[in-house]
Amino acid sequence: MKKSTGGKDAGDTGAWAESFAQRYLTDRGLVVLRTNYRGRRGEIDLVMDHDGTLVFVEVRYRRTASHGSSAESVNIQKRTRLINTAQHFLSTHHRKLGDRPCRFDVIAIDGPKLSPGVQWIQHAFEA
């Protein structure tokens, strides 16, 4: 997860957004399996379990909508990287996870940190 506006605090903002998303999802019953999974082709912010379904979560944050919403920033290139990284994750964790159903979700956070708007997009895209 990268801060879309750049700057020296991009890492801090990304960490804040991922932590916020993790709390948001665990409060709704999801269980964290892995954070910041890095594969050869990219990174997945959160890998979670949701009632037996493996959920790959992309977290996006935009303080302002001057360049579009955070949800709109998950473009075709980003989706392709996420799919490829999820395939790598599955190939390296197959024994542990078996043949569980999978889905891709997006947590889109928009607005100031003190009162952000949150959108949980389940099944955001298909592999």
Contact map, one row per residue, 1 for C-alpha under 8 A:
1110000000000110110000000000000000000000000010000000000001111000000000000000000000000000000000000000000000000000000000000000000
1111010001101100000000000000000000000000000000000000000000011000000000000000000000000000000000000000000000000000000000000000000
1111110001101100000000000000000000000000000000000000000000011100000000000000000000000000000000000000000000000000000000000000000
0111110000000000000000000000000000000000000000000000000000001100000000000000000000000000000000000000000000000000000000000000000
0011111001000000000000000000000000000000000000000000000000000100000000000000000000000000000000000000000000000000000000000000000
0111111111000000000000000000000000000000000000000000000000000000000000000000000000000000000000000000000000000000000000000000000
0000111111000000000000000000000000000000000000000000000000000000000000000000000000000000000000000000000000000000000000000000000
0000011111100000000000000000000000000000000000000000000000000000000000000000000000000000000000000000000000000000000000000000000
0000011111111000000000000000000000000000000000000000000000000000000000000000000000000000000000000000000000000000000000000000000
0110111111111100000000000000000000000000000000000000000000000000000000000000000000000000000000000000000000000000000000000000000
0110000111111110000000000000000000000000000000000000000000000000000000000000000000000000000000000000000000000000000000000000000
0000000011111111000000000000000000000000000000000000000000000000000000000000000000000000000000000000000000000000000000000000000
0110000011111111100000000000000000000000000000000000000000000000000000000000000000000000000000000000000000000000000000000000000
1110000001111111110000000000000000000000000000000000000000001000000000000000000000000000000000000000000000000000000000000000000
1000000000111111111000000000000000000000000000000000000000000000000000000000000000000000000000000000000000000000000000000000000
0000000000011111111100000000000000000000000000000000000000000000000000000000000000000000000000000000000000000000000000000000000
1000000000001111111110000000000000000000000000000000000000111000000000000000000000000000000000000000000000001000000000000000000
1000000000000111111111000000000000000000000011000000000000100000000000000000000000000000000000000000000000000000000000000000000
0000000000000011111111100000000000000000000000000000000000000000000000000000000000000000000000000000000000000000000000000000000
0000000000000001111111110000000000000000000000000000000000000000000000000000000000000000000000000000000000000000000000000000000
0000000000000000111111111000000000000000000000000000000000100000000000000000000000000000000000000000000000100000000000000000000
0000000000000000011111111100000100000000000001000000000000000000000000000000000000000000000000000000000000000000000000000000000
0000000000000000001111111110000000000000000000000000000000000000000000000000000000000000000000000000000000000000000000000000000
0000000000000000000111111111000000000000000000000000000000000000000000000000000000000000000000000000000000000000000000000000000
0000000000000000000011111111110000000000000000000000000000000000000000000000000000000000000000000000000000000000000000000000000
0000000000000000000001111111111100000000000000000000000000000000000000000000000000000000000000000000000000000000000000000000000
0000000000000000000000111111110000000000000000000000000000000000000000000000000000000000000000000000000000000000000000000000000
0000000000000000000000011111110000000000000000000000000000000000000000000000000000000000000000000000000000000000000000000000000
0000000000000000000000001111111000000000000000000100000000000000000000000000000000000000000000000000000000000000000000000000000
0000000000000000000000001111111100000000000000011110000000000000000000000000000000000000000000000000000000000000000000000000000
0000000000000000000000000100111110000000000000011100000000000000000000000000000000000000000000000000000000000000000000000000000
0000000000000000000001000100011111100000000001111000000000000000000000000000000000000000000000000000000000000000000000000000000
0000000000000000000000000000001111100000000001111000000000000000000000000000000000000000000000000000000000000000000000000000000
0000000000000000000000000000000111111000000001110000000000000000000000000000000000000000000000000000000000000000000000000000000
0000000000000000000000000000000111111000000111100000000000000000000000000000000000000000000000000000000000000000000000000000000
0000000000000000000000000000000001111100001111000000000000000000000000000000000000000000000000000000000000000000000000000000000
0000000000000000000000000000000001111110001111100000000000000000000000000000000000000000100000000000000000000000000000000000000
0000000000000000000000000000000000011111111100000000000000000000000000000000000000001000000000000000000000000000000000000000000
0000000000000000000000000000000000001111111000000000000000000000000000000000000000001001100000000000000000000000000000000000000
0000000000000000000000000000000000000111110000000000000000000000000000000000000000001001000000000000000000000000000000000000000
0000000000000000000000000000000000000111111000000000000000000000000000000000000010011000000000000000000000000000000000000000000
0000000000000000000000000000000000000111111100000000000000000000000000000000000011011000000000000000000000000000000000000000000
0000000000000000000000000000000000011110111110000000000000000000000000000000000011001000000000000000000000000000000000000000000
0000000000000000000000000000000000111100011111100000000111000000000000000000000001001100000000000000000000000000000000000000000
1000000000000000010000000000000000111000001111100000000111100000000000000000000000000000000000000000000000000000000000000000000
0000000000000000010001000000000111111000000111110000000111000000000000000000000000000000000000000000000000000000000000000000000
0000000000000000000000000000000111101000000111111000011110000000000000000000000000000000000000000000000000000000000000000000000
0000000000000000000000000000011111000000000001111100011110000000000000000000000000000000000000000000000000000000000000000000000
0000000000000000000000000000011110000000000000111111111000000000000000000000000000000000000000000000000000000000000000000000000
0000000000000000000000000000111000000000000000011111111000000000000000000000000000000000000000000000000000000000000000000000000
0000000000000000000000000000010000000000000000001111100000000000000000000000000000000000000000000000000000000000000000000000000
0000000000000000000000000000000000000000000000001111110000000000000000000000000000000000000000000001100000000000000000000000000
0000000000000000000000000000000000000000000000001111111000000000000000000000000000000000000000000001111000000000000000000000000
0000000000000000000000000000000000000000000000111101111100000000000000000000000000000000000000000001111000000000000000000000000
0000000000000000000000000000000000000000000000111100111110000000000000000000000000000000000000000000011110000000000000000000000
0000000000000000000000000000000000000000000111110000011111000000000000000000000000000100000000000000011110000000000000000000000
0000000000000000000000000000000000000000000111110000001111100000000000000000000000000000000000000000000111100000000000000000000
1000000000000000000000000000000000000000000111000000000111110000000000000000000000000000000000000000000111100000000000000000000
1000000000000000110010000000000000000000000010000000000011111000000000000000000000000000000000000000000001111000000000000000000
1110000000000000100000000000000000000000000000000000000001111100000001101100000000000000000000000000000001111000000000000000000
1111000000000100100000000000000000000000000000000000000000111110000001000000000000000000000000000000000000011100000000000000000
0011100000000000000000000000000000000000000000000000000000011111100011000000000000000000000000000000000000001110000000000000000
0000000000000000000000000000000000000000000000000000000000001111100000000000000000000000000000000000000000000111100000000000000
0000000000000000000000000000000000000000000000000000000000000111111010000000000000000000000000000000000000000111000000000000000
0000000000000000000000000000000000000000000000000000000000000111111111000000000000000000000000000000000000000100000000000000000
0000000000000000000000000000000000000000000000000000000000000001111100000000000000000000000000000000000000000000000000000000000
0000000000000000000000000000000000000000000000000000000000000001111110000000000000000000000000000000000000000000000000000000000
0000000000000000000000000000000000000000000000000000000000000000111111011000000000000000000000000000000000000000000000000000000
0000000000000000000000000000000000000000000000000000000000000101101111111000000000000000000000000000000000000100000000000000000
0000000000000000000000000000000000000000000000000000000000011100100111111100000000000000000000000000000000011100000000000000000
0000000000000000000000000000000000000000000000000000000000010000000011111100000000000000000000000000000001110000000000000000000
0000000000000000000000000000000000000000000000000000000000000000000111111110000000000000000000000000000000000000000000000000000
0000000000000000000000000000000000000000000000000000000000010000000111111110000000000000000000000000000000000000000000000000000
0000000000000000000000000000000000000000000000000000000000010000000001111111111000000000000000000000000000000000000000000000000
0000000000000000000000000000000000000000000000000000000000000000000000011111111000000000000000000000000000000000000000000000000
0000000000000000000000000000000000000000000000000000000000000000000000000111111100000000000000000000000000000000000000000000000
0000000000000000000000000000000000000000000000000000000000000000000000000111111110000000000000000000000000000000000000000000000
0000000000000000000000000000000000000000000000000000000000000000000000000111111111000000000000000000000000000000000000000000000
0000000000000000000000000000000000000000000000000000000000000000000000000111111111100000000000000000000000000000000000000000100
0000000000000000000000000000000000000000000000000000000000000000000000000001111111110000000000000000000000000000000000000000000
0000000000000000000000000000000000000000111000000000000000000000000000000000111111111000000000000000000000000000000000000000000
0000000000000000000000000000000000000000011100000000000000000000000000000000011111111100000000000000000000000000000000000000000
0000000000000000000000000000000000000000000000000000000000000000000000000000001111111110000000000000000000000000000000000000001
0000000000000000000000000000000000000000110000000000000000000000000000000000000111111111000000000000000000000000000000000000000
0000000000000000000000000000000000000111111100000000000000000000000000000000000011111111100000000000000000000000000000000000000
0000000000000000000000000000000000000000000100000000000100000000000000000000000001111111110000000000000000000000000000000000000
0000000000000000000000000000000000000000000000000000000000000000000000000000000000111111111000000000000000000000000000000000000
0000000000000000000000000000000000000011000000000000000000000000000000000000000000011111111100000000000000000000000000000000000
0000000000000000000000000000000000001010000000000000000000000000000000000000000000001111111110000000000000000000000000000000000
0000000000000000000000000000000000000000000000000000000000000000000000000000000000000111111111001000000000000000000000000000000
0000000000000000000000000000000000000000000000000000000000000000000000000000000000000011111111000000000000000000000000000000000
0000000000000000000000000000000000000000000000000000000000000000000000000000000000000001111111000000000000000000000000000000000
0000000000000000000000000000000000000000000000000000000000000000000000000000000000000000111111111000000000000000000000000000000
0000000000000000000000000000000000000000000000000000000000000000000000000000000000000000011111111110000000000000000000000000000
0000000000000000000000000000000000000000000000000000000000000000000000000000000000000000000011111100000000000000000000000000000
0000000000000000000000000000000000000000000000000000000000000000000000000000000000000000000011111100000000000000000000000000000
0000000000000000000000000000000000000000000000000000000000000000000000000000000000000000010011111111000000000000000000000000000
0000000000000000000000000000000000000000000000000000000000000000000000000000000000000000000001111111000000000000000000000000000
0000000000000000000000000000000000000000000000000000000000000000000000000000000000000000000001001111100000000000000000000000000
0000000000000000000000000000000000000000000000000001110000000000000000000000000000000000000000001111110000000000000000000000000
0000000000000000000000000000000000000000000000000001110000000000000000000000000000000000000000000011111000000000000000000000000
0000000000000000000000000000000000000000000000000000111100000000000000000000000000000000000000000001111100000000000000000000000
0000000000000000000000000000000000000000000000000000111100000000000000000000000000000000000000000000111110000000000000000110110
0000000000000000000000000000000000000000000000000000001111000000000000000000000000000000000000000000011111000000000000000111110
0000000000000000000000000000000000000000000000000000001111000000000000000000000000000000000000000000001111100000000000011111100
0000000000000000000000000000000000000000000000000000000011110000000000100000000000000000000000000000000111110000000000111101000
0000000000000000000010000000000000000000000000000000000011110000000000100000000000000000000000000000000011111000000001111000000
0000000000000000000000000000000000000000000000000000000000111000000001100000000000000000000000000000000001111100000001111000000
0000000000000000100000000000000000000000000000000000000000111100000001000000000000000000000000000000000000111110000111100000000
0000000000000000000000000000000000000000000000000000000000001111100011000000000000000000000000000000000000011111000111000000000
0000000000000000000000000000000000000000000000000000000000000111000000000000000000000000000000000000000000001111101110000000000
0000000000000000000000000000000000000000000000000000000000000011000000000000000000000000000000000000000000000111111100000000000
0000000000000000000000000000000000000000000000000000000000000010000000000000000000000000000000000000000000000011111100000000000
0000000000000000000000000000000000000000000000000000000000000000000000000000000000000000000000000000000000000001111100000000000
0000000000000000000000000000000000000000000000000000000000000000000000000000000000000000000000000000000000000011111110000000000
0000000000000000000000000000000000000000000000000000000000000000000000000000000000000000000000000000000000001111111111000000000
0000000000000000000000000000000000000000000000000000000000000000000000000000000000000000000000000000000000001110001111100000000
0000000000000000000000000000000000000000000000000000000000000000000000000000000000000000000000000000000000111100000111110000000
0000000000000000000000000000000000000000000000000000000000000000000000000000000000000000000000000000000001111000000011111000000
0000000000000000000000000000000000000000000000000000000000000000000000000000000000000000000000000000000011110000000001111100000
0000000000000000000000000000000000000000000000000000000000000000000000000000000000000000000000000000000011110000000000111111000
0000000000000000000000000000000000000000000000000000000000000000000000000000000000000000000000000000001111000000000000011111000
0000000000000000000000000000000000000000000000000000000000000000000000000000000000000000000000000000001110000000000000001111110
0000000000000000000000000000000000000000000000000000000000000000000000000000000000000000000000000000000111000000000000001111110
0000000000000000000000000000000000000000000000000000000000000000000000000000001000000000000000000000001110000000000000000011111
0000000000000000000000000000000000000000000000000000000000000000000000000000000000000000000000000000001100000000000000000011111
0000000000000000000000000000000000000000000000000000000000000000000000000000000000100000000000000000000000000000000000000000111
